[in-house]
Every structure is written in structure tokens, then in C-alpha cells.
């Protein structure tokens, strides 16, 4: 290759790289990419247009007018351990930035001026907090119960109060955000302006100091996420498929469950004559427990009612069920931890009783 040809190729490569960098720097391109990432990772909980659902509404003008980009970035990065909001640590900085830019596109108004932080008294702030905040955010800042779905929250509440003692919140929020929220309130939610409620700015500084002190304490039990050994619980049965199915039914009944059905896994998907009689699903339910769990988080429908699968594979009969403790880590809702642990014990007991 001649030196002239080599110089020409280098010039073309430089031009292409420059064009690519410009295309990625283009705000319209970034917003488009952000909308795709938001739809993929955020919209199921926060709504397609940020108006809320399982998660809090993000498109509220009072929120976007005061929140910093760092708060949004860190909330995505760290999540809220033990609450419904998971950590998206697997996303790259560029992907998180694109989501933040997309969210910024929801608000066209002016950003509120930064508030001045005074030196507050946390002890005084605790008293003010107990009177004015604990009713929604909890006495210890643990937040509202349940999820954002109307089935698991009072219907007159458009959003559940966030947990103020959560390590993810304190990794994202600064004193500016906390004070600005207290000063301005948040229209469209029960959060009112403290100034309009008759409190002074000194009172607000005290509450900010108290809320910030919550982040210096040991992470609360509500931030705990269950560990689990596997996604599926499996036991080997010494019996044939038909006998094992009957033993599963008896074990479910002993666990106070009603047996709903026991049918081939492929029932309805193939002709009746072609159904695989060596792969059977048995559905059972403790309806009282189901109703309690649904009021905490409707997503428990992923493992309730109880489903046990009996299958023969290479001459071995296996009994399997989803591991509720693994689903607890996916739900990221610590209120479900005790229920998931309880169902883990029940499922394990059923599997072991059926394979004795």
C-alpha cells in the first residue's frame, strides 16, 4: 500500500469515527436510545410515560424540577435494597445516562433554584418527623407497605411513601433534595409543602438532619434480601410417576392445601392421545395464605398457587417446584421475605414427604 493510499484510508477512518461520535452525541439519538432502555428496564414498574404503577411516578413536575441527575443515576445504579426497586448494576454508565436524558425529556419547565441548607438539630427533627411524616413514611422511615399496585395499597393513595431509612435512598439523595421536597411538596401525591403546613425553615432543617441521620444507622431489616441455593427445588422419588403424584396430593393436603388439579404438563397443547403421562403438574393452594400474600405484592402469582411438577427423566422420577426464596431476590420486596421463607419450608416439606 502506498503512503498516499495509507493516508487516504486513515483520513476515511478518522472521518467515520468522527461521524459516529457525533451521532452518539446527538441529543435526539440519545433520547431515542434512552426511550428503548427505559421501556426495557423501567416502564413495567414506573409506567410507559413515567406516571407510576408498581413503582413511584417519575414524571411529576415537582419531582423533576428539583431532582439532580446524580440522584437519578444513583437510584438506577443502587436501587432500593429490600424494596421493590432493584439495583441495575449491570447497566453501563452510558446506558444509565441515556435513561436519565430520556426522563429529563418529560419536563420542559424551569429547574427550581437550589435551597440553602441550614444546620439542623436531628433530635428536634425527630419530634417534628413523628408528628408530620411518620404517618406515611413510617415511625423509623421504613416507608409505605406493599407495592404501588392498587390491590396492595389504599386506593386513595396514588403513590406509596418511599423508605427514608433505605441505604439506596441515602446513596442517591442529598440534603438539597430532601429539603427541597419538604419546602415545595409534591403535587399529585399526599406530600405537602411543610411551609404551607405552617412549619418554619428551621423546622425543615431539623427534619433534614433527622432523615440524614437514618442513613448513618445500620441498614434496617427491611433492606435484607434473601439468599437462596437454587432457582428450583428438586427431589428424586423412589416411586413411579403415578405413585409419586398421589403422594404429592397427600402431602399438599397435609400442608392445608386444596388440590386444584393434576394433569399432564402438555394438556391442551397436543392431542389427548399424545399427552405425556410421565410429566404431570399438580396445582394446590392455601387460599388464606394466597390472599395475605397478594395484599403485600401481587407478583406472588409467579409462585402461588403452589405448583409441583413430577417428571420421569432417563429412568429417574423427579419432583420439582420453583424456589420462593429465589423469587424473593427478584421481587426485591422485603415484606415478602417471611412469606417466601414460609413457602420455601412448605414446598420443601411437600417434596420430601412425597419422595420418602
VOBA-1610 file (N, C-alpha, C; in pm, whole numbers, padded with zeros to 5 digits, always signed):
BEGIN
Unk+00086-00120+00000Unk+00000+00000+00000Unk+00089+00124+00000Unk+00062+00218-00090Unk+00144+00339-00099Unk+00114+00429+00019Unk+00206+00524+00040Unk+00188+00617+00151Unk+00065+00705+00129Unk+00039+00741-00001Unk-00080+00822-00031Unk-00207+00745+00000Unk-00208+00614-00040Unk-00326+00532-00014Unk-00347+00514+00136Unk-00235+00492+00206Unk-00243+00475+00351Unk-00298+00601+00417Unk-00252+00717+00374Unk-00302+00843+00431Unk-00450+00860+00403Unk-00492+00820+00281Unk-00633+00832+00245Unk-00719+00743+00335Unk-00676+00618+00357Unk-00751+00525+00441Unk-00761+00579+00583Unk-00649+00632+00634Unk-00651+00688+00769Unk-00748+00805+00779Unk-00749+00888+00675Unk-00840+01003+00675Unk-00986+00958+00677Unk-01016+00852+00597Unk-01153+00800+00593Unk-01194+00744+00729Unk-01101+00670+00794Unk-01131+00613+00925Unk-01156+00721+01028Unk-01074+00827+01024Unk-01092+00938+01116Unk-01228+01003+01095Unk-01264+01021+00967Unk-01394+01082+00936Unk-01509+00996+00986Unk-01496+00864+00968Unk-01603+00772+01013Unk-01617+00776+01164Unk-01503+00773+01235Unk-01507+00777+01380Unk-01567+00908+01430Unk-01533+01017+01362Unk-01589+01147+01400Unk-01739+01149+01380Unk-01784+01091+01267Unk-01928+01087+01238Unk-02001+01004+01343Unk-01940+00890+01382Unk-02002+00805+01482Unk-02011+00876+01616Unk-01904+00944+01655Unk-01906+01015+01784Unk-02009+01126+01783Unk-02025+01193+01669Unk-02126+01298+01660Unk-02266+01241+01668Unk-02286+01124+01605Unk-02419+01064+01607Unk-02457+01023+01749Unk-02357+00972+01826Unk-02388+00932+01964Unk-02406+01054+02052Unk-02339+01164+02017Unk-02353+01285+02098Unk-02482+01359+02068Unk-02547+01325+01957Unk-02671+01393+01918Unk-02779+01367+02022Unk-02839+01472+02081Unk-02939+01453+02186Unk-03058+01369+02140Unk-03104+01389+02015Unk-03218+01313+01965Unk-03187+01164+01963Unk-03063+01131+01923Unk-03021+00991+01921Unk-03017+00935+02064Unk-02964+01016+02156Unk-02956+00972+02295Unk-03094+00951+02355Unk-03188+01041+02324Unk-03323+01026+02376Unk-03388+00900+02321Unk-03366+00871+02193Unk-03424+00752+02133Unk-03370+00626+02201Unk-03239+00624+02221Unk-03179+00509+02287Unk-03230+00499+02431Unk-03243+00613+02498Unk-03293+00615+02635Unk-03435+00565+02645Unk-03519+00599+02546Unk-03657+00553+02549Unk-03664+00401+02537Unk-03576+00345+02457Unk-03571+00199+02443Unk-03526+00134+02573Unk-03422+00188+02635Unk-03372+00132+02760Unk-03473+00149+02873Unk-03540+00265+02876Unk-03642+00288+02978Unk-03756+00187+02962Unk-03801+00168+02839Unk-03909+00072+02814Unk-03869-00068+02855Unk-03743-00101+02834Unk-03694-00235+02865Unk-03677-00259+03014Unk-03630-00158+03087Unk-03591-00181+03226Unk-03680-00112+03330Unk-03755-00010+03292Unk-03822+00075+03392Unk-03974+00081+03378Unk-04024+00073+03256Unk-04165+00104+03232Unk-04261+00007+03299Unk-04222-00118+03317Unk-04312-00216+03378Unk-04356-00172+03517Unk-04267-00104+03590Unk-04300-00058+03725Unk-04340+00089+03729Unk-04269+00174+03654Unk-04293+00318+03663Unk-04387+00373+03556Unk-04436+00286+03467Unk-04528+00330+03364Unk-04456+00375+03238Unk-04519+00355+03124Unk-04456+00386+02995Unk-04417+00533+02985Unk-04497+00621+03047Unk-04469+00764+03042Unk-04429+00819+03178Unk-04387+00729+03268Unk-04339+00773+03398Unk-04447+00810+03497Unk-04571+00763+03474Unk-04681+00803+03562Unk-04707+00704+03675Unk-04619+00605+03690Unk-04627+00518+03805Unk-04706+00391+03784Unk-04697+00303+03880Unk-04763+00173+03878Unk-04718+00098+04000Unk-04639-00007+03982Unk-04575-00072+04095Unk-04477+00025+04160Unk-04406+00100+04079Unk-04309+00198+04129Unk-04370+00338+04134Unk-04297+00428+04196Unk-04345+00566+04212Unk-04349+00636+04076Unk-04438+00736+04060Unk-04438+00814+03936Unk-04313+00900+03927Unk-04249+00900+03811Unk-04124+00973+03791Unk-04143+01100+03709Unk-04258+01113+03645Unk-04279+01228+03555Unk-04345+01346+03625Unk-04360+01340+03757Unk-04421+01451+03829Unk-04336+01577+03815Unk-04394+01689+03774Unk-04316+01812+03758Unk-04243+01853+03885Unk-04308+01839+04002Unk-04243+01878+04127Unk-04122+01791+04159Unk-04120+01670+04106Unk-04006+01581+04125Unk-03893+01620+04031Unk-03923+01630+03903Unk-03819+01658+03804Unk-03764+01800+03816Unk-03839+01889+03879Unk-03793+02028+03895Unk-03684+02040+04000Unk-03675+01944+04092Unk-03576+01957+04199Unk-03472+01845+04200Unk-03502+01734+04135Unk-03412+01619+04145Unk-03288+01640+04059Unk-03174+01596+04108Unk-03049+01610+04032Unk-03026+01488+03944Unk-02942+01505+03844Unk-02906+01391+03759Unk-02835+01283+03841Unk-02754+01325+03937Unk-02684+01227+04021Unk-02782+01141+04099Unk-02889+01204+04147Unk-02990+01126+04220Unk-03051+01019+04130Unk-03085+01058+04007Unk-03143+00962+03913Unk-03042+00852+03879Unk-02918+00890+03852Unk-02815+00792+03819Unk-02795+00692+03933Unk-02781+00744+04054Unk-02753+00657+04168Unk-02873+00571+04206Unk-02993+00623+04186Unk-03112+00543+04213Unk-03118+00423+04119Unk-03084+00445+03993Unk-03081+00335+03897Unk-02969+00238+03931Unk-02855+00293+03965Unk-02738+00209+03991Unk-02754+00124+04117Unk-02802+00185+04227Unk-02806+00115+04356Unk-02943+00059+04391Unk-03050+00110+04330Unk-03183+00064+04362Unk-03220+00097+04506Unk-03314+00019+04559Unk-03355+00033+04699Unk-03356-00107+04759Unk-03244-00149+04820Unk-03235-00286+04872Unk-03353-00324+04961Unk-03414-00439+04931Unk-03525-00487+05012Unk-03659-00425+04977Unk-03659-00322+04892Unk-03785-00264+04845Unk-03811-00316+04704Unk-03912-00262+04639Unk-03948-00312+04507Unk-03844-00275+04401Unk-03775-00163+04421Unk-03679-00113+04322Unk-03549-00191+04328Unk-03515-00269+04223Unk-03389-00344+04224Unk-03272-00255+04183Unk-03153-00309+04200Unk-03033-00243+04151Unk-03011-00282+04005Unk-02974-00183+03923Unk-02941-00209+03783Unk-02790-00193+03764Unk-02715-00264+03847Unk-02570-00254+03844Unk-02511-00305+03714Unk-02589-00384+03639Unk-02537-00440+03514Unk-02540-00340+03399Unk-02612-00230+03415Unk-02618-00130+03308Unk-02488-00049+03306Unk-02446-00011+03187Unk-02325+00071+03175Unk-02357+00216+03211Unk-02253+00294+03235Unk-02272+00436+03263Unk-02344+00505+03147Unk-02309+00467+03024Unk-02372+00528+02907Unk-02520+00494+02900Unk-02555+00372+02936Unk-02696+00331+02932Unk-02776+00404+03040Unk-02719+00416+03158Unk-02788+00490+03264Unk-02804+00636+03226Unk-02701+00692+03166Unk-02708+00832+03123Unk-02819+00851+03020Unk-02834+00755+02930Unk-02939+00764+02827Unk-03077+00760+02891Unk-03095+00677+02993Unk-03224+00671+03063Unk-03253+00803+03133Unk-03152+00859+03197Unk-03169+00987+03266Unk-03208+01097+03167Unk-03143+01102+03051Unk-03175+01201+02949Unk-03319+01183+02900Unk-03360+01057+02884Unk-03498+01030+02842Unk-03596+01083+02945Unk-03570+01059+03072Unk-03659+01107+03178Unk-03663+01258+03182Unk-03551+01323+03157Unk-03548+01469+03156Unk-03639+01525+03046Unk-03660+01447+02942Unk-03746+01493+02833Unk-03891+01505+02871Unk-03931+01450+02987Unk-04070+01459+03030Unk-04105+01597+03087Unk-04003+01674+03123Unk-04028+01801+03191Unk-03964+01915+03115Unk-04046+02011+03075Unk-03997+02124+02996Unk-03988+02253+03076Unk-04025+02247+03204Unk-04025+02368+03285Unk-03888+02404+03339Unk-03886+02507+03419Unk-03761+02555+03479Unk-03725+02468+03599Unk-03595+02442+03615Unk-03547+02373+03734Unk-03552+02470+03852Unk-03594+02423+03966Unk-03600+02509+04085Unk-03460+02542+04134Unk-03447+02662+04187Unk-03316+02704+04239Unk-03279+02619+04360Unk-03151+02598+04379Unk-03103+02518+04492Unk-03141+02586+04623Unk-03178+02507+04721Unk-03213+02562+04851Unk-03088+02571+04937Unk-03093+02661+05036Unk-02980+02678+05127Unk-02998+02585+05245Unk-02894+02507+05274Unk-02901+02410+05382Unk-02854+02475+05513Unk-02941+02471+05614Unk-02904+02522+05745Unk-02859+02408+05836Unk-02803+02442+05950Unk-02758+02340+06044Unk-02876+02299+06130Unk-02929+02179+06104Unk-03046+02132+06176Unk-03011+02051+06299Unk-03109+02034+06385Unk-03095+01955+06508Unk-03174+01825+06488Unk-03104+01713+06477Unk-03169+01586+06448Unk-03268+01545+06557Unk-03239+01577+06684Unk-03329+01540+06792Unk-03461+01617+06783Unk-03450+01746+06755Unk-03573+01824+06733Unk-03645+01774+06608Unk-03564+01743+06505Unk-03623+01696+06381Unk-03699+01566+06397Unk-03652+01480+06486Unk-03722+01353+06510Unk-03863+01377+06563Unk-03877+01474+06653Unk-04010+01506+06707Unk-04102+01560+06598Unk-04047+01649+06515Unk-04126+01705+06405Unk-04162+01595+06305Unk-04067+01506+06280Unk-04091+01393+06188Unk-04204+01305+06240Unk-04201+01272+06368Unk-04303+01184+06426Unk-04442+01245+06409Unk-04451+01378+06422Unk-04581+01445+06412Unk-04630+01455+06268Unk-04539+01477+06175Unk-04580+01517+06040Unk-04547+01416+05930Unk-04455+01323+05956Unk-04407+01236+05848Unk-04431+01087+05872Unk-04430+01048+05999Unk-04434+00905+06032Unk-04561+00837+05982Unk-04671+00912+05972Unk-04796+00852+05926Unk-04785+00792+05788Unk-04702+00850+05702Unk-04684+00798+05566Unk-04553+00719+05552Unk-04444+00776+05603Unk-04311+00717+05583Unk-04273+00615+05689Unk-04358+00599+05793Unk-04330+00502+05897Unk-04251+00563+06011Unk-04270+00514+06134Unk-04202+00570+06251Unk-04050+00568+06241Unk-03995+00467+06173Unk-03850+00456+06159Unk-03805+00484+06016Unk-03891+00547+05937Unk-03857+00578+05798Unk-03863+00458+05707Unk-03940+00357+05745Unk-03943+00232+05669Unk-04029+00238+05544Unk-04106+00346+05526Unk-04183+00362+05404Unk-04319+00295+05410Unk-04399+00318+05306Unk-04532+00259+05299Unk-04526+00109+05275Unk-04631+00039+05314Unk-04636-00106+05299Unk-04689-00144+05161Unk-04641-00259+05111Unk-04691-00312+04985Unk-04620-00253+04865Unk-04687-00258+04751Unk-04631-00204+04628Unk-04722-00094+04575Unk-04689-00042+04460Unk-04768+00066+04402Unk-04897+00021+04338Unk-04922-00110+04333Unk-05045-00157+04272Unk-05162-00134+04366Unk-05278-00098+04309Unk-05393-00064+04393Unk-05439-00180+04477Unk-05409-00306+04436Unk-05452-00421+04515Unk-05382-00422+04650Unk-05261-00370+04655Unk-05183-00379+04778Unk-05156-00242+04840Unk-05240-00146+04812Unk-05229-00016+04879Unk-05368+00045+04885Unk-05393+00136+04979Unk-05522+00205+04982Unk-05548+00276+04850Unk-05667+00262+04799Unk-05697+00316+04665Unk-05692+00469+04660Unk-05699+00535+04775Unk-05695+00681+04771Unk-05551+00733+04771Unk-05453+00643+04771Unk-05314+00686+04765Unk-05258+00660+04625Unk-05221+00766+04553Unk-05166+00748+04418Unk-05024+00694+04420Unk-04958+00701+04534Unk-04819+00655+04544Unk-04793+00618+04689Unk-04710+00517+04710Unk-04671+00480+04844Unk-04548+00562+04886Unk-04547+00603+05011Unk-04434+00683+05060Unk-04306+00600+05057Unk-04198+00656+05002Unk-04071+00581+04996Unk-04008+00563+05133Unk-03919+00464+05142Unk-03846+00438+05266Unk-03732+00537+05280Unk-03730+00610+05388Unk-03628+00712+05411Unk-03509+00659+05490Unk-03519+00534+05537Unk-03405+00474+05608Unk-03330+00375+05519Unk-03364+00374+05391Unk-03306+00275+05300Unk-03167+00318+05253Unk-03069+00227+05253Unk-02934+00265+05211Unk-02927+00312+05066Unk-03015+00260+04980Unk-03018+00306+04842Unk-03064+00450+04830Unk-03161+00488+04915Unk-03207+00627+04916Unk-03095+00720+04958Unk-03021+00683+05061Unk-02915+00771+05111Unk-02793+00772+05019Unk-02779+00669+04938Unk-02670+00670+04839Unk-02703+00764+04723Unk-02831+00795+04706Unk-02874+00877+04593Unk-02910+01020+04634Unk-02981+01035+04746Unk-03035+01166+04785Unk-02934+01245+04866Unk-02933+01377+04844Unk-02853+01465+04927Unk-02946+01557+05006Unk-02888+01641+05092Unk-02968+01730+05175Unk-03049+01828+05091Unk-02994+01869+04976Unk-03065+01961+04887Unk-03199+01902+04844Unk-03196+01777+04801Unk-03319+01713+04754Unk-03418+01696+04868Unk-03371+01650+04983Unk-03462+01628+05095Unk-03528+01759+05137Unk-03448+01865+05149Unk-03505+01993+05193Unk-03598+02051+05087Unk-03559+02044+04961Unk-03644+02098+04854Unk-03779+02026+04851Unk-03778+01896+04875Unk-03904+01821+04878Unk-03992+01867+04992Unk-03933+01890+05107Unk-04011+01936+05223Unk-04064+02079+05201Unk-03985+02162+05136Unk-04028+02300+05113Unk-04140+02309+05011Unk-04124+02237+04900Unk-04218+02252+04788Unk-04330+02148+04788Unk-04309+02037+04858Unk-04409+01930+04850Unk-04404+01864+04713Unk-04503+01783+04687Unk-04506+01715+04558Unk-04651+01701+04513Unk-04694+01792+04428Unk-04832+01791+04381Unk-04863+01659+04310Unk-04981+01606+04339Unk-05019+01478+04281Unk-04995+01362+04374Unk-04938+01392+04492Unk-04915+01291+04596Unk-04959+01349+04730Unk-04965+01267+04834Unk-05000+01321+04967Unk-04893+01413+05027Unk-04774+01422+04963Unk-04664+01501+05018Unk-04693+01650+05002Unk-04717+01718+05115Unk-04748+01860+05113Unk-04624+01944+05146Unk-04630+02071+05110Unk-04524+02165+05146Unk-04528+02190+05296Unk-04414+02174+05361Unk-04409+02199+05505Unk-04430+02347+05537Unk-04387+02433+05447Unk-04409+02576+05470Unk-04557+02609+05469Unk-04631+02548+05378Unk-04776+02571+05371Unk-04847+02507+05490Unk-04783+02410+05552Unk-04840+02347+05671Unk-04812+02429+05797Unk-04734+02538+05781Unk-04708+02626+05894Unk-04577+02603+05964Unk-04493+02513+05910Unk-04362+02489+05971Unk-04262+02592+05919Unk-04160+02618+05998Unk-04057+02716+05959Unk-03944+02645+05884Unk-03858+02725+05822Unk-03743+02667+05753Unk-03648+02602+05853Unk-03642+02654+05974Unk-03560+02592+06078Unk-03614+02453+06112Unk-03746+02441+06120Unk-03808+02311+06144Unk-03769+02211+06033Unk-03770+02261+05910Unk-03736+02177+05796Unk-03591+02132+05803Unk-03500+02224+05840Unk-03359+02187+05856Unk-03343+02077+05961Unk-03423+02084+06068Unk-03417+01982+06172Unk-03461+01845+06116Unk-03568+01845+06037Unk-03616+01719+05979Unk-03513+01662+05881Unk-03451+01749+05803Unk-03346+01704+05711Unk-03234+01636+05789Unk-03194+01697+05899Unk-03087+01640+05982Unk-03129+01503+06036Unk-03256+01490+06077Unk-03302+01361+06129Unk-03306+01255+06020Unk-03361+01291+05904Unk-03369+01194+05794Unk-03229+01150+05753Unk-03136+01244+05747Unk-02999+01208+05711Unk-02936+01117+05816Unk-02974+01135+05941Unk-02919+01050+06047Unk-02964+00905+06032Unk-03078+00884+05969Unk-03126+00747+05948Unk-03031+00668+05859Unk-02964+00738+05767Unk-02872+00672+05676Unk-02741+00634+05741Unk-02714+00687+05862Unk-02590+00656+05931Unk-02604+00535+06023Unk-02728+00491+06040Unk-02753+00374+06124Unk-02729+00246+06044Unk-02723+00137+06113Unk-02709+00008+06048Unk-02829-00016+05958Unk-02805-00074+05840Unk-02914-00098+05744Unk-03026-00174+05813Unk-03150-00129+05798Unk-03262-00194+05866Unk-03291-00332+05810Unk-03366-00410+05888Unk-03403-00545+05843Unk-03483-00539+05714Unk-03552-00428+05692Unk-03633-00415+05571Unk-03549-00405+05445Unk-03417-00388+05460Unk-03329-00383+05343Unk-03268-00519+05312Unk-03307-00622+05388Unk-03249-00754+05369Unk-03310-00824+05248Unk-03227-00889+05170Unk-03271-00970+05058Unk-03230-01114+05085Unk-03321-01207+05065Unk-03294-01346+05098Unk-03189-01408+05007Unk-03106-01493+05065Unk-03015-01577+04987Unk-03086-01707+04955Unk-03051-01768+04844Unk-03113-01896+04808Unk-03012-01980+04732Unk-03028-02112+04744Unk-02930-02201+04685Unk-02955-02230+04537Unk-03077-02223+04492Unk-03107-02255+04353Unk-03241-02195+04315Unk-03267-02190+04185Unk-03395-02136+04138Unk-03507-02240+04148Unk-03470-02367+04151Unk-03569-02475+04153Unk-03535-02573+04264Unk-03637-02615+04338Unk-03622-02719+04439Unk-03648-02854+04373Unk-03558-02950+04392Unk-03568-03079+04324Unk-03542-03192+04424Unk-03627-03294+04418Unk-03605-03418+04494Unk-03627-03536+04401Unk-03550-03644+04424Unk-03568-03766+04345Unk-03662-03861+04418Unk-03758-03917+04346Unk-03856-04007+04406Unk-03818-04153+04380Unk-03834-04241+04481Unk-03809-04384+04459Unk-03928-04455+04397Unk-04036-04381+04375Unk-04159-04440+04323Unk-04177-04409+04175Unk-04275-04473+04111Unk-04308-04440+03973Unk-04387-04309+03970Unk-04413-04259+03850Unk-04478-04129+03835Unk-04616-04127+03901Unk-04700-04227+03872Unk-04837-04229+03924Unk-04838-04230+04077Unk-04752-04314+04137Unk-04746-04322+04283Unk-04697-04190+04342Unk-04597-04130+04277Unk-04541-04004+04327Unk-04646-03893+04321Unk-04725-03890+04214Unk-04831-03789+04201Unk-04929-03801+04318Unk-04970-03923+04352Unk-05063-03942+04463Unk-05000-03898+04595Unk-04870-03926+04611Unk-04802-03885+04733Unk-04792-03733+04742Unk-04773-03665+04628Unk-04771-03518+04627Unk-04907-03464+04670Unk-05014-03523+04619Unk-05150-03479+04657Unk-05170-03493+04807Unk-05128-03607+04863Unk-05145-03630+05006Unk-05061-03531+05087Unk-04938-03502+05038Unk-04851-03407+05108Unk-04910-03266+05104Unk-04971-03229+04991Unk-05036-03098+04982Unk-05152-03088+05082Unk-05232-03192+05089Unk-05344-03191+05182Unk-05296-03178+05326Unk-05185-03248+05358Unk-05130-03240+05493Unk-05077-03101+05523Unk-05044-03022+05418Unk-04995-02885+05434Unk-05108-02783+05426Unk-05232-02831+05446Unk-05352-02745+05445Unk-05378-02681+05310Unk-05341-02752+05204Unk-05368-02703+05069Unk-05481-02782+05005Unk-05559-02712+04925Unk-05660-02778+04843Unk-05595-02816+04710Unk-05607-02942+04670Unk-05554-02984+04540Unk-05650-02938+04432Unk-05600-02857+04342Unk-05683-02799+04237Unk-05691-02890+04115Unk-05577-02944+04072Unk-05577-03034+03956Unk-05444-03107+03950Unk-05446-03219+03878Unk-05325-03295+03846Unk-05340-03342+03703Unk-05265-03279+03612Unk-05284-03303+03469Unk-05149-03311+03398Unk-05145-03373+03279Unk-05021-03372+03201Unk-04976-03230+03173Unk-04845-03208+03175Unk-04789-03075+03153Unk-04833-03016+03020Unk-04849-03103+02918Unk-04883-03054+02784Unk-05032-03065+02754Unk-05116-03076+02856Unk-05260-03084+02833Unk-05310-02959+02761Unk-05388-02981+02655Unk-05442-02870+02577Unk-05349-02821+02469Unk-05223-02862+02473Unk-05127-02818+02371Unk-05108-02923+02262Unk-05144-03048+02292Unk-05133-03156+02196Unk-05261-03238+02200Unk-05276-03326+02103Unk-05390-03416+02103Unk-05389-03500+02230Unk-05508-03531+02282Unk-05520-03605+02407Unk-05438-03734+02405Unk-05437-03802+02291Unk-05366-03929+02280Unk-05214-03911+02285Unk-05166-03788+02258Unk-05022-03763+02255Unk-04968-03701+02384Unk-05057-03680+02481Unk-05012-03620+02607Unk-04909-03708+02677Unk-04810-03642+02735Unk-04702-03713+02805Unk-04745-03744+02947Unk-04774-03871+02974Unk-04822-03911+03106Unk-04708-03928+03206Unk-04587-03902+03162Unk-04472-03910+03252Unk-04423-03773+03294Unk-04503-03671+03266Unk-04473-03535+03312Unk-04604-03471+03356Unk-04624-03465+03486Unk-04751-03422+03543Unk-04731-03299+03631Unk-04824-03204+03622Unk-04822-03090+03713Unk-04939-03104+03811Unk-04910-03073+03937Unk-05011-03077+04042Unk-05020-02938+04101Unk-05137-02877+04093Unk-05160-02743+04148Unk-05240-02753+04277Unk-05195-02682+04379Unk-05267-02677+04505Unk-05257-02538+04564Unk-05344-02508+04661Unk-05344-02371+04714Unk-05398-02366+04856Unk-05329-02288+04938Unk-05381-02245+05068Unk-05437-02105+05043Unk-05568-02095+05024Unk-05628-01971+04977Unk-05616-01857+05079Unk-05618-01889+05207Unk-05599-01783+05307Unk-05460-01721+05294Unk-05359-01807+05279Unk-05222-01756+05263Unk-05210-01678+05133Unk-05271-01727+05025Unk-05265-01658+04896Unk-05319-01517+04908Unk-05433-01500+04974Unk-05492-01367+04988Unk-05402-01274+05069Unk-05340-01327+05175Unk-05248-01244+05254Unk-05129-01200+05169Unk-05074-01292+05092Unk-04956-01260+05011Unk-04989-01160+04901Unk-05105-01174+04840Unk-05142-01083+04732Unk-05158-00940+04781Unk-05200-00922+04906Unk-05213-00786+04958Unk-05078-00721+04982Unk-04973-00801+04994Unk-04838-00747+05009Unk-04777-00715+04874Unk-04789-00809+04780Unk-04731-00789+04647Unk-04799-00885+04549Unk-04877-00832+04454Unk-04949-00919+04361Unk-04860-01007+04275Unk-04730-00978+04270Unk-04642-01059+04188Unk-04620-01199+04243Unk-04671-01228+04364Unk-04656-01363+04416Unk-04732-01464+04331Unk-04813-01414+04237Unk-04878-01503+04143Unk-04780-01585+04061Unk-04651-01547+04065Unk-04549-01626+03994Unk-04523-01760+04062Unk-04549-01769+04194Unk-04528-01899+04260Unk-04648-01945+04343Unk-04757-01870+04340Unk-04880-01911+04405Unk-04993-01900+04304Unk-05087-01997+04301Unk-05094-02118+04382Unk-04972-02208+04362Unk-04956-02301+04455Unk-04843-02393+04455Unk-04850-02486+04335Unk-04738-02501+04266Unk-04731-02595+04152Unk-04611-02688+04170Unk-04638-02816+04171Unk-04535-02920+04180Unk-04535-02996+04048Unk-04419-03020+03994Unk-04405-03098+03869Unk-04340-03232+03899Unk-04403-03338+03851Unk-04346-03472+03861Unk-04311-03518+03721Unk-04187-03557+03699Unk-04145-03596+03565Unk-04047-03712+03571Unk-04053-03796+03470Unk-03957-03905+03459Unk-03854-03868+03353Unk-03727-03875+03393Unk-03619-03836+03304Unk-03508-03941+03313Unk-03482-04008+03201Unk-03377-04111+03195Unk-03395-04215+03305Unk-03520-04255+03327Unk-03548-04358+03426Unk-03559-04308+03568Unk-03531-04178+03591Unk-03542-04120+03725Unk-03670-04040+03735Unk-03740-04052+03848Unk-03860-03972+03872Unk-03821-03855+03962Unk-03842-03734+03912Unk-03804-03613+03984Unk-03928-03535+04024Unk-03922-03474+04140Unk-04030-03386+04188Unk-03971-03247+04203Unk-04033-03145+04140Unk-03972-03012+04132Unk-04073-02901+04164Unk-04021-02792+04217Unk-04103-02672+04241Unk-04012-02550+04233Unk-04069-02437+04198Unk-03992-02313+04197Unk-03951-02279+04340Unk-03835-02219+04357Unk-03786-02182+04489Unk-03834-02042+04526Unk-03929-02029+04619Unk-03981-01896+04655Unk-03872-01802+04707Unk-03768-01855+04771Unk-03662-01768+04823Unk-03583-01704+04709Unk-03567-01774+04598Unk-03500-01714+04482Unk-03587-01604+04423Unk-03720-01626+04420Unk-03809-01523+04367Unk-03810-01400+04457Unk-03786-01419+04586Unk-03781-01306+04677Unk-03672-01208+04635Unk-03557-01262+04591Unk-03449-01174+04549Unk-03485-01100+04421Unk-03568-01161+04338Unk-03612-01096+04214Unk-03714-00987+04245Unk-03808-01018+04336Unk-03911-00919+04372Unk-03849-00798+04442Unk-03742-00822+04521Unk-03677-00713+04595Unk-03776-00639+04685Unk-03862-00717+04750Unk-03962-00660+04840Unk-03949-00734+04973Unk-03885-00670+05070Unk-03853-00739+05195Unk-03978-00780+05271Unk-04091-00715+05246Unk-04214-00755+05313Unk-04254-00898+05276Unk-04205-00944+05162Unk-04236-01080+05120Unk-04140-01183+05177Unk-04031-01137+05240Unk-03928-01231+05284Unk-03983-01341+05374Unk-04058-01302+05476Unk-04111-01401+05569Unk-04205-01498+05497Unk-04285-01445+05405Unk-04377-01532+05331Unk-04301-01626+05237Unk-04196-01573+05174Unk-04117-01657+05084Unk-04044-01765+05163Unk-03995-01731+05280Unk-03931-01832+05364Unk-04031-01938+05409Unk-04151-01893+05442Unk-04255-01987+05484Unk-04291-02082+05371Unk-04307-02026+05249Unk-04342-02112+05136Unk-04227-02204+05097Unk-04104-02159+05116Unk-03989-02245+05092Unk-03996-02368+05182Unk-04030-02345+05310Unk-04043-02457+05404Unk-04157-02550+05364Unk-04270-02493+05323Unk-04385-02575+05284Unk-04352-02658+05159Unk-04293-02593+05059Unk-04259-02664+04936Unk-04159-02777+04965Unk-04059-02746+05048Unk-03958-02847+05082Unk-04023-02965+05154Unk-04114-02936+05246Unk-04183-03041+05321Unk-04266-03129+05227Unk-04336-03067+05132Unk-04417-03143+05037Unk-04329-03235+04953Unk-04220-03179+04901Unk-04130-03259+04818Unk-04070-03376+04896Unk-04031-03350+05020Unk-03968-03456+05098Unk-04070-03562+05141Unk-04193-03521+05179Unk-04296-03617+05214Unk-04333-03705+05095Unk-04333-03644+04976Unk-04375-03719+04858Unk-04268-03816+04807Unk-04145-03796+04851Unk-04036-03880+04799Unk-03977-03973+04905Unk-04043-03988+05019Unk-03996-04081+05121Unk-04007-04225+05070
//
